[in-house]
């Protein structure tokens, strides 16, 4: 069923209330979408401003404007669910997203989680071209060192699982490890390493803004 989201914002979406109280809204309408005319009483001019006229119903309402919320909205929009919206009480990335490290490691023994990470990387690599917004994606790879037989066995086990996930994982011997990272001080206990060439990191705030832009381009709405 549709979700009724109008009650909390009833006063904000009342056009007459806005026209009767322009000073209340004039400072907070720069970054929102639906357009209408507002009388600027201080200059006696009519100016076109953007105001946040919230829809009363939606097929899906996403609560929270962090990277996860924006990703959900974007993914739903890409699947044709455009009667959707995201609500955020302050601004996008205002929660934990803005101080996240942005690391995207593919190393996982879970088939589902490994596939999820790989799909995330695939999404991010096309997001900038789709939206025109830089997300700070750097595919730098990751090297995990083994200095014990148990650790090397773990990496060998992981490499076989990575194949089923569609993830690239290369087992390296000591010489190959040092060749890949010449600055490493080689330990006499070095047995090898596993290398994920597709690992990387992004700028969480930038990718959130790009996801939000992509979702809006596809017809979804965002209310701050």
Rosetta blueprint (number, residue, H / E / L):
1 X L
2 X L
3 X E
4 X E
5 X L
6 X L
7 X L
8 X L
9 X L
10 X L
11 X L
12 X L
13 X L
14 X L
15 X H
16 X H
17 X H
18 X H
19 X H
20 X H
21 X L
22 X H
23 X H
24 X H
25 X H
26 X H
27 X H
28 X H
29 X L
30 X L
31 X L
32 X L
33 X L
34 X L
35 X E
36 X E
37 X E
38 X E
39 X E
40 X E
41 X L
42 X L
43 X L
44 X L
45 X E
46 X E
47 X E
48 X E
49 X E
50 X E
51 X L
52 X L
53 X L
54 X L
55 X L
56 X L
57 X E
58 X E
59 X L
60 X E
61 X E
62 X E
63 X E
64 X L
65 X L
66 X L
67 X H
68 X H
69 X H
70 X H
71 X H
72 X H
73 X H
74 X H
75 X H
76 X H
77 X H
78 X H
79 X L
80 X L
81 X L
82 X L
83 X L
84 X E
85 X E
86 X E
87 X E
88 X L
89 X L
90 X L
91 X L
92 X L
93 X L
94 X L
95 X L
96 X H
97 X H
98 X H
99 X H
100 X L
101 X L
102 X L
103 X E
104 X E
105 X L
106 X L
107 X L
108 X L
109 X L
110 X L
111 X H
112 X H
113 X H
114 X H
115 X H
116 X H
117 X H
118 X H
119 X H
120 X H
121 X H
122 X H
123 X H
124 X H
125 X H
126 X H
127 X H
128 X H
129 X H
130 X H
131 X H
132 X L
133 X L
134 X L
135 X L
136 X L
137 X L
138 X E
139 X L
140 X L
141 X L
142 X E
143 X E
144 X E
145 X E
146 X E
147 X L
148 X L
149 X H
150 X H
151 X H
152 X H
153 X H
154 X H
155 X H
156 X H
157 X H
158 X H
159 X H
160 X H
161 X H
162 X H
163 X H
164 X H
165 X H
166 X L
167 X L
168 X L
169 X L
170 X E
171 X E
172 X E
173 X L
174 X H
175 X H
176 X H
177 X H
178 X H
179 X H
180 X H
181 X L
182 X L
183 X L
184 X L
185 X L
186 X L
187 X L
188 X L
189 X L
190 X L
191 X L
192 X E
193 X E
194 X E
195 X E
196 X E
197 X L
198 X L
199 X L
200 X E
201 X E
202 X L
203 X L
204 X H
205 X H
206 X H
207 X H
208 X H
209 X H
210 X H
211 X H
212 X H
213 X H
214 X H
215 X H
216 X H
217 X H
218 X L
219 X L
220 X L
221 X E
222 X E
223 X E
224 X L
